[in-house]
Amino acid sequence: MVAIGTVLIFAGWWLLAVAMAPRTGSPSRRRALRLGGGAAFVASLASYIVAIGVEQGPVFWTAVLMLGALAVALLRAIAGVDGGAGRGRR
């Protein structure tokens, strides 16, 4: 159950990162991506609470939420998605 929650966290951050890209598309598509990211976070919190318990589930969820944000940001920066630091050198 924790693995499912972790995958949902990564998916949520990825959806939010795609939704915030400057040239993503229409506002309705961006809104749908943001809604999907939020839904993934809620589902991941429920997964952590079911797996670990109501006392420690949110604590571990918050830690994985932070690490997931860092991982997605680093992966997107390394891949050069949506511009980034290397954009001016191309």
Salt bridges, closest charged atoms under 4 A:
ASP82 OD2 - ARG76 NH2 1.93
